[in-house]
């Protein structure tokens, strides 16, 4: 039986540092720090809850990040 693949390491980044940034600034910063996928969603959006390595999520209201989490 084959072994399970090792997922890539997450960028060593404090997600709370993105809160309060403009959405476009936050996205550029996240990509420059190594996040593969940047997802911006409005408050109350329905999302699947699967964890994806390399993905950072932004809740955006009025073009400002109000919440941020990895996965």
N, C-alpha and C positions, 0 to 999 in steps of 0.2 A: 504494500500500500504506500502510495506517495505521501510525503510529508506536506503539511499545510504551508503555504507560502507566508513569508514574513512581510507584514505590511510596511510600507515606507514610514519613516519617522515623520511625525508632525513638526512643522516649524515651531521653534521655541519662541513663542510670542504670547504676550498678555492680551487676551481678547478684550478685557475691560478698557484698554487704552484706545480702542476704536470708538467708543461711545462718545458722542458729541462732535465727531468729525463730519464734514460734508461727505456724502456718499461717494462721490468721484475720488476725493482725496483718500478715503478709507480703502477703496478698491485698489488704487495705485500702490498704496503703502503695503497692503496685504500681498499683492502679487510680487512686489519687490522683496518681500520677506520670505517668499517661497511657497505661498499657498497656491495650489494647482487650480482650485475651483473657488470662486467668490460668488456667493448667492445673496442677492438683496431682495427682501420681501417686505410687503406692507404689513402693518399690524393686523393680526387676526387671520392671516393667510393660512390655508390648510397646507400642511407639509407632511411628507412621510418622515418617519422618525428613525430611519436606518442611519447608522453612523458611517461616514465616508472619510477615510484618512485623506488629509490634504485639502479638505473643504472648510471654509469659514463662512458663516452665515451672518448677515446683517439685517436687522429689522430697521427699516427706513421710514421716517415720518417727516414730511416737509423737507426732503433732501438732506436730512440729518440722521446719522446712525443713533438709534435709541436703545439698542440691545445688540449684543454680539455673542456668538458661541461657535465652538469648533465642532466639526463633524457634519 
